Amino acid sequence: MKYCRDCRGGVRQCRDWSKKRAAAGRPANQRHHTLEYARVHPKPGIGEENPNMAQNKARSVDGLVVVITGASSGIGEEAAKQLVREGAVVCLVARREEELDRVKRDIAKLGKGRNKVFLYPADLTDNAAIDACCDAILARHARVDVLVNNAGRSIRRALRDSLDRPHDFERTMQLNYLAAVRMTLRLLPRMLEQAGGQIVNVSSVAALMSTPRFAAYIGSKAALDAFSRSLRIELADSGIDVTAINYPLVKTAMTEPTALYKYLPQMDVAEAAGWIVDAVKTRPARRTTRMAQAFHIATAAVPGPSLMVIGQFYKRMLARMQKRMERLEARNAGKTQA
C-alpha cells in the first residue's frame, strides 16, 4: 500500500478526492492530494521521526558534494575521511590552511582521495571570508548536495566569572550560530535550484539538557537547534532535509583543556564522525542520545523540577569527579617522589 506524503491517506483516496472536486467543477487543491503533486512513499513505521519525510531507506553518498566546516581536525576531519571512502566529494572549510593540506594528504594516502577533496581556507568569524568561501565553492561545483555546519568553539566558565566578559558570548555566537546561518543562506539558493539538498547542523546534548558553566556555548547551540527546526519546516516541500546532531561529550582537541573531562566518558571521534555519515545517508530530523531526549522531554513538560534535578545531578557528579582527580593526582605525586 502506498501513502500520500501530504495527507497521509492512501493514493486511491487522494485520486478519488481530486476526481470529486473536478466533477463538482471545483479546482483540485494542487498543493495537497493530487497525484501530480503528492509525493508517494511507503507508510512510515511506528515511532519513525518526522513521518512526512522519506527516511526508511538509506541513500548512497557516492558522488555527493559535501561541504564540511571545521574540517581541519576532530569530527570534521574524520567525517571527511569516512565520506571520501564511500565515494563522496568533500569541500573542506577551516581557518588553518596548513592543517587542511595535511588532511588532504592523509585522505590521499587512503587511495580514494584523487579529485575528491577541495580545500577552502576561511576564517568563519569574518563575514567577508564566509562570503568569499561560498562564492568559490559555488563557482567550482555545479551542485552542493550537503552542508555540514560543524565548526564551533566551546567556553566553560561560570556566569559569576563572566560578568565582565560579554565577548565570550559574542565570539561563541559568531562561530557556532551566525557563521552556520551565513553559510546556509549563501549555499541554500543552489540547493533550491537543484530541488534537493541537506543541511546538517552539529549541536550538543547540552542544548537539550542544560549544563552549568556553559551558558555561552549552550546559548549558541540552542539558537542553532531552533534555526534547524524552522528550516526543516519551511523547506519540507523543497526536497531539502535539515538534520540536527546533538553530540554527547566527544574526545577532541576542544575538550582537552578541561582536565575534568579526562575522568568522564567520551565518544570516540570515529564514532562521532559516523553519526554525520549516517545522517547524510538517512536524513533524520535529529540524532542524539536517549538520555538527552529524555531530559529534553522532561524539561519541556516540567521545567522547574527538571532543572532542579539536572542541577543536583551535575553538582553531585562534579563533586565525585573532583575527588577522583585529587586521589589520582595524590597517587601520581607519590609515585613521582618514590
N, C-alpha and C positions, 0 to 999 in steps of 0.2 A: 504494500500500500504506500502511495506517495502522498505527501502533505504539502500544502501551500505554505511557504515561509511567512507570508504576510498575515494570513488569518488563522493559520494552523489547522484549517479544515482540510478535508480531502479534496483532491484535484477535481473529482467529479462534482462535488458540491460547489466548488468555485465556478466550474464551467456552466452548471445549471443556473447558478445565481446570475451570471452575466447574460445568459440567454433570456432569462425572465425580464431583466432590465431592458434588454433590446426589444423584446416583444411588446413591452409596455410603452415603447417609444421614449424611454429614458436612457440617457447615455450611461454606459458602464463606468464605474469608478476605475480609472486606469491605474491608479496608484495601488489598489488592492484587488485581489480576486480574479483579475483577468489572466488568462494563460500567457498572454504576451508579456505581462509584467510580473507575474508571480514566479519567483524562483523556486523550483521544486527540489525538495530534499527528502531523504528518509526521515521518518519521525524520530526525534531525539530520544535517547534513553533517559530513564528516570534519574533525576539528580544531575543531569548534564548542565554545566554552567552556560547561561545565556542560550536557551533553546532555539532562538531565532537565528543563530549562526551555524553554518555547517562546520562542525568541529569533529565529527565522528570518523573522519578519515584523514590521516596524516599525509601531507604533501611532501614531495621530494624538494630538497634545497638545491639540487643540481641546476646550475645556470642562473640562479637568483643573484641579483646585485644587492649586496647588503652593506649599508653604511653603519660603521660602529664608532662611536665616540669613546674616548678614554681607552684607546686600543693599544697603548704603548706598554701596558703591564696588567697584571692581575686578571680579572674576569674578562675584560675586553680582549686582551691578548690571547687568552686560551680559547675564547669563543671564536675568534678569527681562525685559529688553527683548526678547530673542530669543523667549522663551516667549510673551509677550503678542502679538508679531507673528503667532504661529501659533495664537492663539486661547485660550491658557491664562489662567486666573485666578490671580494671584500674590498671596501674602501675604508681605510684606517685613518681615523682622525684623532690627533693628540697634539699636545703642546711641544713635546720633546721630539724633534726630528731625528736625532741620533738613535733614540730608542725605537722609533718607528722603523728605521733602517734595520736595526737588529731583529725586530720581529719579522720583517720581510725575509731576511736571510735565514732565520730559523724555519720559516714556512717553506722556503725553497729547498731546505735540506730534507723535507718530508717527501720531495719528489713529485708534489702535486700543485706547486705554487706558481708555475710558469703562467704568466699572463692572467693570474688570478688575484693579484694583490696590487692595490693602488694606494699611494700614500698622500695624505692631505694634512700637512702640519698646520695647526691653527690653535691660537690661544682663545679658548671659548669664554674667557672673561672679557673679551674685546668684541663688541658687536660688529665692527667693521671686518674683523678677521673671520667671524662666522659667515658673514655675507659673502666674502671673497671665497671662502672654502666651499660654500654651497654652489656658487656660480661655477667654480672649477669642476665640481662633481657633475653638475647638470650639463656642462659643455662637453665633458668626455663621455658620459654614459647616456645612452638613449633611454634607458629605463632605470628607475630606482624602485626596487621591489620591497626593501625592508630598511627602516631606520631604527637603529638600536641606540637610544639615548642612555649611555652607560657612564659617561664621565660624571664624576662627583667628588665632593670633599666632605669630611666629617670633622666636627669640632665637639669635643667633650669638655664642657665647662659648666659649673653650677651657675644658676641665674644670679645668685648673690655676688659671684665673681665676674659677672658680665655687665654690671650696671654702667660701666664706662667704656664698654666695647660694642657699640652698635654695629661697628664694621664687621664683627663676626657674623652677624645675621645677614648683612648686605652681601658679603662675599659668598656666603653659603647659598643664599637665594639666587645669586647671579649664575653660579655654575650648575647647581643642582636643579634649578627650575627655569630661570629665564633663558639660559643657553639652550636647554632642551626645547622650550617653546619656540625659540627663534629658528633652530634647526628644523623643527617640524613645519613651521609656517613657510619656510623657504623651499622645502622639498615636497610639501603636500600638493602643490599645483601639478607637479609631474605625475604623481600618483593618481590624481583626479583625471588627468588627461588620458592616462593609460587604463582607467577604470579598474584599478586594483593596486593593492599595496598593503603594507603593515607597518605600524609604529609600535616599537617595544620600549617601554619606559621602565628603567631599572630603579626600583624603590627599595624600601626596607620594611621589615616587620615592625620596626619602631613606629612607623606611620599608622599601624593598626593596633599596637599595644604600647601605649605611651611609656617612654623610658626617661627616668630622671637624668639630668645633666646633659641632655642632648636637645635642648629646646630649639636652637638654631637649625640643627640638622633635621629634626623631625618636622619643623615648620616647612622647610623647603620640600621635603619628600611628601608631606601631606598635600601640599599645593600641586605637586606633580601627579599624585594619585587622583585628585579631583579633576585636573585637566584631562587625564586619561579617560575618566568616566564620561566627561562631557564630549570628548572627541568621539568615543565609541558610539554614543547615542546619535550624534549628528552625522556620522559617516556610515551608519549602518546600511544605508541603501546605495552606497557608492562603491561597494566591493573592497573597502579598506577596513582592515581589522586593527584594533588597538588593544595591546596587552600590557598589563602592569605586572612586574615581577617584584614581589616583596620578599627580599632575601633575609634569612637569619644571619647571624654573625658568620662572616667568611674570612678565612685566613689570607689576608693580603697585606701589601705594604701599608695600606691605610690604617690597619688595625695594630700594626707593630708598635707604634709609640705608646699605646696604652698597656702598661705592664700587666694589669689585671686580666686582660684578655687571654694571656697565656694559660690561665687556670680555668678557662671556660670552654665548652665545646664549640668548635668552629668548623664550618663546612669547608671541604676541600675546594680549591679553585677549579679543578677539572669538573667536579660535580656541579658547581655553580654555573660554569660555562655551559654545561649540558642542559641546564634549565633554559638558557637562551635558545639553544639549538632546538630543543623540544617545542619551545614557544613558537619559533618560526615555522615549525612543521605543523603544529596543531592549532595555533592561533586562538588560545583561550582568552577570556577577559582578564583573568588573574592567575598567577602561580605563586603560592606561598605555602607555609606550614599549617598544619591543622591547629596547632596551639595559637598561632597568630589569628586564624579565622575565629576561633572560639573567643579569644579576648576581644576581638573586634565586635562580634555579635553581642557579647555581654556588655561592653562599654556603650554600645548604641541603645541597648534595652534598658539598662540600669546604670547610667554613668557614674552617679555618686558612689554607690557601694563598690562598683567595679574598679574605679580609680583608687579607692581606698585599699582594696585588696592588692592591686598591682603595686601600689606604693609600699605596702608591707612586705610583699614578696621580694621586691628589689632590695629593700633595706636589709632583710634577713640574708639574702643571697650575697650582697656585698660584704656584710659582716663576716660571713663564713669564708669568703674568698680572701678577705684581708687577713684573717687569722691563718689561713693556709699559706699565704705569701710570707707572713712573718716566720712561721715554722720552717719553711723551706729555706728562707734566707739565713736563719739561725743555723740550720743544719749545714748549709754550704759554707758559712763562715767558719764553723767548727772544723770542717774538712780542710779548709784553706790553712788554718792555723796548725793543724796536725801535719 
